[in-house]
């Protein structure tokens, strides 16, 4: 069986304010587009803005081990497509 791709959308305060609220549509879009090949979930906090102290790169999404900064729905779908190739 193929390994499932894990997508974690950070819903922590900074990411949420910086736009991850718009990324919640991934939770509906991804299963329709990829079925069970991709597991998508909102997570309370990925802890990434504490590393990236400027907060300038929020919102964050993690696709497997790849961190997507300034994430958009398009960027996340592109990363998923790349991993499924």
Backbone as a printed PyTorch tensor [residue, N CA C, xyz], in Angstrom:
tensor([[[  0.8390,  -1.2050,   0.0000],
         [  0.0000,   0.0000,   0.0000],
         [  0.8670,   1.2450,   0.0000]],

        [[  0.4340,   2.2300,  -0.7450],
         [  1.1880,   3.4880,  -0.8040],
         [  1.1690,   4.1780,   0.5480]],

        [[  2.2630,   4.8730,   0.8130],
         [  2.3150,   5.6610,   2.0330],
         [  1.3990,   6.8700,   1.8610]],

        [[  0.6830,   7.1650,   2.9320],
         [ -0.2070,   8.3150,   2.9000],
         [  0.5950,   9.5930,   3.1520]],

        [[  0.3050,  10.6310,   2.3980],
         [  0.9500,  11.9290,   2.6210],
         [  0.2140,  12.6310,   3.7560]],

        [[  0.9870,  13.1630,   4.6810],
         [  0.4090,  13.8550,   5.8280],
         [  0.4900,  15.3660,   5.6010]],

        [[ -0.6530,  16.0370,   5.7260],
         [ -0.7020,  17.4970,   5.5940],
         [ -1.2130,  18.0620,   6.9110]],

        [[ -0.4010,  18.9110,   7.5330],
         [ -0.7940,  19.5280,   8.8000],
         [ -0.8850,  21.0380,   8.6020]],

        [[ -2.0780,  21.5750,   8.8100],
         [ -2.3200,  23.0090,   8.6850],
         [ -2.2480,  23.6110,  10.0840]],

        [[ -1.3070,  24.5440,  10.2830],
         [ -1.1850,  25.1610,  11.6020],
         [ -2.3360,  26.1330,  11.8210]],

        [[ -3.0400,  25.9460,  12.9230],
         [ -4.1490,  26.8290,  13.2710],
         [ -3.8230,  27.6290,  14.5330]],

        [[ -2.5370,  27.7160,  14.8670],
         [ -2.1150,  28.5420,  16.0010],
         [ -2.4650,  30.0010,  15.7430]],

        [[ -2.4310,  30.8000,  16.7860],
         [ -2.8910,  32.1910,  16.6900],
         [ -2.2010,  32.9700,  15.5800]],

        [[ -0.8730,  32.9370,  15.5480],
         [ -0.1520,  33.7250,  14.5390],
         [ -0.5150,  33.2690,  13.1420]],

        [[ -0.4670,  31.9650,  12.9050],
         [ -0.8020,  31.4520,  11.5740],
         [ -2.2470,  31.7660,  11.2170]],

        [[ -3.1330,  31.6280,  12.1870],
         [ -4.5500,  31.8730,  11.9260],
         [ -4.7580,  33.3240,  11.4990]],

        [[ -4.1430,  34.2470,  12.2530],
         [ -4.2610,  35.6660,  11.9460],
         [ -3.6190,  35.9860,  10.5950]],

        [[ -2.5360,  35.2850,  10.2660],
         [ -1.8120,  35.5360,   9.0210],
         [ -2.4140,  34.7850,   7.8310]],

        [[ -3.5170,  34.1080,   8.0430],
         [ -4.2240,  33.5530,   6.8930],
         [ -4.5020,  32.0640,   6.8860]],

        [[ -4.1350,  31.3200,   7.9330],
         [ -4.4170,  29.8860,   7.8500],
         [ -5.9120,  29.6060,   7.9160]],

        [[ -6.6900,  30.5890,   8.3640],
         [ -8.1420,  30.3850,   8.3470],
         [ -8.6050,  30.1000,   6.9170]],

        [[ -7.9340,  30.7110,   5.9270],
         [ -8.2650,  30.4510,   4.5160],
         [ -7.8540,  29.0520,   4.0890]],

        [[ -6.8950,  28.4730,   4.7990],
         [ -6.3890,  27.1540,   4.4220],
         [ -7.3070,  26.0330,   4.8980]],

        [[ -8.2670,  26.3650,   5.7370],
         [ -9.1680,  25.3320,   6.2250],
         [ -9.9470,  24.6800,   5.0850]],

        [[-10.0690,  25.4000,   3.9680],
         [-10.7550,  24.7850,   2.8230],
         [-10.0040,  23.5600,   2.3200]],

        [[ -8.7010,  23.4480,   2.6370],
         [ -7.9460,  22.2450,   2.2580],
         [ -8.5540,  21.0010,   2.8870]],

        [[ -9.1170,  21.1680,   4.0880],
         [ -9.6690,  20.0240,   4.8210],
         [-10.8470,  19.4290,   4.0390]],

        [[-11.5080,  20.2640,   3.2340],
         [-12.5790,  19.7560,   2.3670],
         [-12.0670,  19.4160,   0.9720]],

        [[-11.1880,  20.2570,   0.4300],
         [-10.7150,  20.1070,  -0.9480],
         [ -9.8620,  18.8640,  -1.1440]],

        [[ -8.9070,  18.6470,  -0.2370],
         [ -7.9180,  17.5730,  -0.4150],
         [ -8.5550,  16.1860,  -0.4870]],

        [[ -9.4450,  15.8220,   0.4460],
         [-10.0430,  14.4780,   0.3450],
         [-10.8150,  14.2810,  -0.9600]],

        [[-11.4810,  15.3270,  -1.4560],
         [-12.2200,  15.2040,  -2.7210],
         [-11.2620,  14.9710,  -3.8700]],

        [[-10.1130,  15.6610,  -3.8400],
         [ -9.1770,  15.5910,  -4.9630],
         [ -8.2860,  14.3530,  -4.9150]],

        [[ -7.8460,  13.9720,  -3.7130],
         [ -6.8460,  12.8990,  -3.5980],
         [ -7.3460,  11.6460,  -2.8940]],

        [[ -8.5850,  11.6580,  -2.4160],
         [ -9.0970,  10.4920,  -1.6980],
         [ -8.2540,  10.1990,  -0.4710]],

        [[ -7.9830,   8.9210,  -0.2190],
         [ -7.2630,   8.5660,   1.0060],
         [ -5.7440,   8.5410,   0.8260]],

        [[ -5.2410,   9.0980,  -0.3010],
         [ -3.7910,   9.1740,  -0.4870],
         [ -3.1830,  10.2420,   0.4130]],

        [[ -4.0310,  11.1770,   0.8360],
         [ -3.5430,  12.3130,   1.6210],
         [ -4.4040,  12.4470,   2.8680]],

        [[ -3.7230,  12.5960,   4.0060],
         [ -4.4150,  12.8490,   5.2630],
         [ -4.1790,  14.3070,   5.6350]],

        [[ -5.2440,  15.0840,   5.7280],
         [ -5.0930,  16.5060,   6.0400],
         [ -5.7700,  16.7930,   7.3630]],

        [[ -5.1040,  17.5880,   8.1900],
         [ -5.6660,  17.9130,   9.4990],
         [ -5.1900,  19.2810,   9.9430]],

        [[ -6.0370,  19.9620,  10.6850],
         [ -5.6240,  21.1920,  11.3470],
         [ -4.9580,  20.8020,  12.6550]],

        [[ -3.8740,  21.4720,  12.9920],
         [ -3.1830,  21.1980,  14.2540],
         [ -3.1220,  22.4880,  15.0680]],

        [[ -3.1410,  22.3680,  16.4050],
         [ -3.1660,  23.5740,  17.2450],
         [ -1.9700,  24.4980,  16.9960]],

        [[ -0.7820,  23.9360,  16.8270],
         [  0.3930,  24.7770,  16.5560],
         [  1.5510,  23.8800,  16.1430]],

        [[  2.2530,  24.2880,  15.0940],
         [  3.4320,  23.5430,  14.6530],
         [  4.6930,  24.0590,  15.3490]],

        [[  4.5770,  25.1690,  16.0690],
         [  5.7220,  25.7210,  16.7950],
         [  6.7710,  26.3460,  15.8960]],

        [[  6.4060,  26.6490,  14.6530],
         [  7.4140,  27.1230,  13.7040],
         [  7.6970,  28.6070,  13.8260]],

        [[  6.7220,  29.3990,  14.2460],
         [  6.9890,  30.8370,  14.3180],
         [  7.9300,  31.1640,  15.4740]],

        [[  8.0750,  30.2370,  16.4290],
         [  9.0450,  30.4760,  17.5060],
         [ 10.4700,  30.2860,  16.9780]],

        [[ 10.6230,  29.5010,  15.9070],
         [ 11.9300,  29.3020,  15.2750],
         [ 12.1880,  30.4770,  14.3300]],

        [[ 11.1460,  30.8210,  13.5770],
         [ 11.2190,  31.8820,  12.5790],
         [ 10.7290,  33.1550,  13.2730]],

        [[ 11.5560,  33.7300,  14.1070],
         [ 11.1370,  34.7320,  15.0810],
         [ 10.4280,  35.9470,  14.5140]],

        [[ 10.5960,  36.2250,  13.2370],
         [  9.9550,  37.4140,  12.6850],
         [  8.4620,  37.2140,  12.4390]],

        [[  7.9960,  35.9860,  12.5060],
         [  6.5920,  35.6500,  12.1890],
         [  6.2680,  35.9770,  10.7460]],

        [[  7.2670,  36.3620,   9.9690],
         [  6.9820,  36.8990,   8.6490],
         [  6.5790,  35.8180,   7.6550]],

        [[  6.7650,  34.5620,   8.0090],
         [  6.5130,  33.5030,   7.0330],
         [  5.2310,  32.7300,   7.3100]],

        [[  4.4600,  33.1370,   8.2920],
         [  3.1950,  32.4710,   8.5710],
         [  2.2180,  32.7930,   7.4380]],

        [[  1.2260,  31.9600,   7.1830],
         [  0.9320,  30.6980,   7.8600],
         [  1.7940,  29.5400,   7.3380]],

        [[  1.9330,  28.5470,   8.1980],
         [  2.7370,  27.3730,   7.8790],
         [  1.8560,  26.1490,   7.6660]],

        [[  2.2920,  25.3150,   6.7270],
         [  1.6720,  24.0070,   6.5250],
         [  2.8190,  23.0250,   6.3660]],

        [[  2.6560,  21.8500,   6.9440],
         [  3.6750,  20.8230,   6.8200],
         [  3.1160,  19.7130,   5.9330]],

        [[  3.8160,  19.4270,   4.8330],
         [  3.4330,  18.3360,   3.9330],
         [  4.5160,  17.2800,   4.0990]],

        [[  4.1640,  16.1730,   4.7750],
         [  5.1580,  15.2090,   5.2360],
         [  6.2150,  15.9860,   6.0270]],

        [[  7.4870,  15.9730,   5.5700],
         [  8.5240,  16.6910,   6.3170],
         [  8.8280,  18.0570,   5.7210]],

        [[  8.1230,  18.4150,   4.6650],
         [  8.3890,  19.7000,   3.9940],
         [  7.5500,  20.7960,   4.6280]],

        [[  8.2200,  21.8620,   5.0400],
         [  7.5150,  22.9880,   5.6330],
         [  7.2450,  24.0140,   4.5430]],

        [[  5.9810,  24.3870,   4.4080],
         [  5.6030,  25.4010,   3.4300],
         [  5.3600,  26.6910,   4.1910]],

        [[  6.1630,  27.7040,   3.8680],
         [  6.0160,  29.0150,   4.5010],
         [  5.0680,  29.8510,   3.6630]],

        [[  4.4190,  30.8240,   4.3060],
         [  3.4580,  31.6870,   3.6070],
         [  2.5340,  30.8330,   2.7570]],

        [[  2.0140,  29.7990,   3.3870],
         [  1.2320,  28.7870,   2.6730],
         [ -0.0470,  29.3630,   2.0860]],

        [[ -0.3440,  28.8760,   0.8880],
         [ -1.6220,  29.1500,   0.2440],
         [ -2.1840,  27.8000,  -0.1890]],

        [[ -3.4550,  27.7760,  -0.5010],
         [ -4.0760,  26.5380,  -0.9740],
         [ -3.3100,  26.0350,  -2.2010]],

        [[ -2.9670,  26.9500,  -3.1150],
         [ -2.2610,  26.5670,  -4.3490],
         [ -0.8970,  25.9440,  -4.0340]],

        [[ -0.1380,  26.5790,  -3.1260],
         [  1.1950,  26.0600,  -2.7780],
         [  1.0970,  24.6660,  -2.1760]],

        [[  0.1070,  24.4580,  -1.3290],
         [ -0.0430,  23.1630,  -0.6680],
         [ -0.4350,  22.0910,  -1.6900]],

        [[ -1.3800,  22.3970,  -2.5620],
         [ -1.7890,  21.4260,  -3.5770],
         [ -0.6190,  21.0990,  -4.5060]],

        [[  0.2000,  22.0860,  -4.8280],
         [  1.3650,  21.8480,  -5.6760],
         [  2.3480,  20.9040,  -4.9760]],

        [[  2.5650,  21.1120,  -3.6810],
         [  3.4820,  20.2510,  -2.9230],
         [  2.9610,  18.8150,  -2.8830]],

        [[  1.6470,  18.6580,  -2.7100],
         [  1.0460,  17.3240,  -2.6930],
         [  1.2490,  16.6590,  -4.0590]],

        [[  0.9640,  17.4150,  -5.1330],
         [  1.1420,  16.8730,  -6.4860],
         [  2.5720,  16.4100,  -6.7080]],

        [[  3.5490,  17.2030,  -6.2480],
         [  4.9610,  16.8460,  -6.4050],
         [  5.2570,  15.5050,  -5.7000]],

        [[  4.7290,  15.3500,  -4.4860],
         [  4.9900,  14.1390,  -3.7100],
         [  4.2960,  12.9190,  -4.3080]],

        [[  3.2130,  13.1200,  -4.9960],
         [  2.4770,  11.9910,  -5.5820],
         [  3.0550,  11.5480,  -6.9250]],

        [[  3.9550,  12.3190,  -7.4890],
         [  4.5470,  11.9690,  -8.7980],
         [  5.3180,  10.6670,  -8.7110]]])
